[in-house]
Amino acid sequence: MSLSTQFLTMITMITGGFYLGLIQDTFRRFTPYWKNRRILTYVMEICFWLMQTMLLFYVLFRVNGGELRFYIFAACLLGFAFYQVAAANVYRKVLEQIIRIIAAVYRFFENIVQALIISPITWIVKLIYTFIVWLCKVVGTILLFILTVIITPIKWIIQAIYGLLPKKVQLFLFKIAGFYSKMKNICIKVVKYVRFKRR
């Protein structure tokens, strides 16, 4: 490996160490969002470090063909230490500002979507639902009135015919009605019993 390649490798690994410190701080900033989920925390940690290792090795491969030397690790560590000393505090403050700006922009667009899309749709749906309920009540009232008008004369006619029948026929019909009522009550009890057993 030539001297120029070694020098480029050193610069690249110092930059890589600096990047590693920067991306680690970024990752740690978002860690609290999943720290209570142990399995997810392990998965995120493993994926993060695998991705960073693969990225640094790819950069190293592009620079010197993937040759690993002791000074490469030392250069990477030097870049990481330089970041911690010179740029960590500044970057964390800048990162917080960026997060605040992104959150504010997100809330702004969220409020716009809420005001221009979600709220009108919700209002329209409620209006349609209220109209349908009102219409059903009106139709139900009209149908009930029509049924009452139709059934009431029929009821009067049946009562008049029943009053003209002989006493024996009236008693027979009364017994049939009582038998029907008993059978109806028995069926209702059986259905309730079967439903209770299924639970």
C-alpha positions as CSV (number, residue, x, y, z in Angstrom):
1,M,0.0,0.0,0.0
2,S,1.5,3.3,-1.1
3,L,2.1,6.3,1.1
4,S,-0.6,8.3,-0.5
5,T,-3.1,5.5,0.0
6,Q,-2.1,5.2,3.6
7,F,-2.5,8.9,4.1
8,L,-5.9,8.8,2.5
9,T,-6.9,5.8,4.6
10,M,-5.9,7.7,7.8
11,I,-7.9,10.8,6.8
12,T,-10.9,8.6,5.8
13,M,-10.8,6.7,9.1
14,I,-10.5,9.9,11.2
15,T,-13.5,11.2,9.3
16,G,-15.2,7.8,9.9
17,G,-14.6,8.0,13.6
18,F,-16.0,11.5,13.7
19,Y,-19.0,10.3,11.8
20,L,-19.4,7.4,14.2
21,G,-19.6,9.7,17.2
22,L,-22.1,12.0,15.4
23,I,-24.4,9.1,14.3
24,Q,-24.1,7.5,17.8
25,D,-25.3,10.7,19.4
26,T,-28.2,10.9,16.9
27,F,-29.1,7.3,17.7
28,R,-28.9,7.8,21.4
29,R,-31.2,10.8,21.1
30,F,-34.0,8.6,19.9
31,T,-33.3,5.6,22.1
32,P,-35.8,6.7,24.9
33,Y,-38.7,6.1,22.4
34,W,-38.2,2.3,22.5
35,K,-36.0,1.8,25.6
36,N,-39.0,0.2,27.5
37,R,-39.2,-2.5,24.9
38,R,-36.3,-4.8,25.6
39,I,-36.5,-7.0,22.5
40,L,-36.8,-3.9,20.2
41,T,-33.9,-2.3,22.0
42,Y,-31.6,-5.3,21.4
43,V,-32.7,-5.5,17.7
44,M,-32.1,-1.7,17.2
45,E,-28.7,-1.8,18.8
46,I,-27.6,-4.8,16.8
47,C,-28.9,-3.4,13.5
48,F,-27.3,0.0,14.3
49,W,-23.9,-1.3,14.9
50,L,-24.0,-3.8,12.0
51,M,-24.9,-1.0,9.7
52,Q,-22.2,1.3,10.9
53,T,-19.6,-1.4,10.7
54,M,-20.6,-2.4,7.2
55,L,-20.6,1.2,6.1
56,L,-17.1,1.9,7.5
57,F,-15.7,-1.3,6.0
58,Y,-17.2,-0.4,2.7
59,V,-15.6,3.0,2.8
60,L,-12.3,1.4,3.8
61,F,-12.6,-1.1,0.9
62,R,-13.1,1.7,-1.5
63,V,-10.0,3.5,-0.2
64,N,-7.5,0.7,0.2
65,G,-9.1,-2.5,-0.9
66,G,-10.3,-3.5,2.6
67,E,-6.8,-3.9,4.3
68,L,-7.0,-3.7,8.1
69,R,-4.1,-2.3,10.0
70,F,-3.6,-1.3,13.6
71,Y,-3.3,2.4,12.7
72,I,-6.7,2.2,10.9
73,F,-8.4,1.5,14.3
74,A,-6.3,4.1,15.9
75,A,-7.3,6.7,13.3
76,C,-11.0,5.8,13.8
77,L,-10.6,6.1,17.6
78,L,-8.9,9.5,17.1
79,G,-11.7,10.8,15.0
80,F,-14.3,9.6,17.5
81,A,-12.3,11.3,20.4
82,F,-11.9,14.5,18.4
83,Y,-15.7,14.6,17.9
84,Q,-16.3,14.0,21.6
85,V,-14.0,16.9,22.6
86,A,-14.6,19.4,19.9
87,A,-18.1,18.9,18.4
88,A,-20.3,16.7,20.6
89,N,-21.9,19.5,22.7
90,V,-22.4,21.8,19.7
91,Y,-24.0,19.0,17.6
92,R,-26.3,17.9,20.4
93,K,-27.7,21.4,20.6
94,V,-28.0,21.7,16.8
95,L,-29.7,18.3,16.8
96,E,-32.3,19.5,19.4
97,Q,-33.0,22.6,17.4
98,I,-33.5,20.5,14.2
99,I,-35.8,18.2,16.0
100,R,-37.8,21.1,17.4
101,I,-38.1,22.6,13.9
102,I,-39.2,19.3,12.3
103,A,-41.7,18.8,15.2
104,A,-43.1,22.3,14.7
105,V,-43.4,21.8,10.9
106,Y,-45.1,18.5,11.5
107,R,-47.6,20.0,13.9
108,F,-48.3,22.8,11.5
109,F,-49.1,20.5,8.6
110,E,-51.1,18.2,11.0
111,N,-53.2,21.2,12.1
112,I,-53.8,22.1,8.5
113,V,-54.9,18.6,7.6
114,Q,-57.1,18.5,10.7
115,A,-58.7,21.8,9.8
116,L,-59.1,21.4,6.1
117,I,-59.7,17.7,5.6
118,I,-60.5,15.7,8.8
119,S,-62.8,18.2,10.5
120,P,-65.0,18.9,7.4
121,I,-65.2,15.2,6.7
122,T,-66.2,14.5,10.3
123,W,-68.8,17.2,10.2
124,I,-70.3,15.9,7.0
125,V,-70.4,12.4,8.3
126,K,-72.2,13.6,11.5
127,L,-74.6,15.6,9.4
128,I,-75.4,12.7,7.2
129,Y,-75.8,10.4,10.2
130,T,-78.1,12.9,11.9
131,F,-80.2,13.3,8.7
132,I,-80.5,9.5,8.3
133,V,-81.6,9.0,11.9
134,W,-84.2,11.8,11.6
135,L,-85.4,10.3,8.3
136,C,-85.7,6.9,9.9
137,K,-87.7,8.4,12.8
138,V,-90.1,10.2,10.3
139,V,-90.6,7.1,8.2
140,G,-91.1,5.0,11.3
141,T,-93.7,7.4,12.6
142,I,-95.5,7.5,9.3
143,L,-95.5,3.7,9.0
144,L,-96.7,3.3,12.5
145,F,-99.6,5.7,11.9
146,I,-100.5,3.8,8.7
147,L,-100.4,0.5,10.5
148,T,-102.6,1.9,13.3
149,V,-105.1,3.2,10.7
150,I,-105.2,-0.1,9.0
151,I,-105.2,-2.4,12.0
152,T,-107.6,-0.5,14.2
153,P,-110.7,-1.1,12.0
154,I,-109.7,-4.7,11.5
155,K,-109.4,-5.1,15.3
156,W,-112.8,-3.6,15.7
157,I,-114.3,-6.0,13.1
158,I,-112.7,-9.0,14.8
159,Q,-114.0,-7.9,18.2
160,A,-117.5,-7.5,16.7
161,I,-117.4,-10.9,15.1
162,Y,-116.0,-12.4,18.2
163,G,-118.9,-10.9,20.2
164,L,-121.4,-12.5,17.8
165,L,-120.0,-16.0,18.2
166,P,-121.6,-18.5,20.5
167,K,-120.1,-18.9,24.0
168,K,-118.7,-22.3,23.3
169,V,-116.8,-21.0,20.2
170,Q,-115.5,-18.1,22.2
171,L,-114.3,-20.4,24.9
172,F,-112.6,-22.7,22.3
173,L,-110.9,-19.7,20.7
174,F,-109.8,-18.5,24.2
175,K,-108.3,-21.9,25.0
176,I,-106.4,-21.9,21.6
177,A,-105.1,-18.4,22.4
178,G,-104.0,-19.6,25.8
179,F,-102.3,-22.7,24.4
180,Y,-100.5,-20.5,21.8
181,S,-99.3,-18.2,24.5
182,K,-98.0,-21.1,26.6
183,M,-96.1,-22.6,23.6
184,K,-94.6,-19.1,22.8
185,N,-93.4,-18.8,26.4
186,I,-91.9,-22.3,26.4
187,C,-90.0,-21.6,23.1
188,I,-88.6,-18.4,24.6
189,K,-87.4,-20.2,27.7
190,V,-85.8,-23.0,25.6
191,V,-83.9,-20.4,23.4
192,K,-82.7,-18.6,26.5
193,Y,-81.5,-21.8,28.1
194,V,-79.6,-22.9,24.9
195,R,-77.9,-19.5,24.7
196,F,-76.9,-19.7,28.3
197,K,-75.4,-23.2,27.9
198,R,-73.4,-22.0,24.9
199,R,-71.7,-19.4,27.1
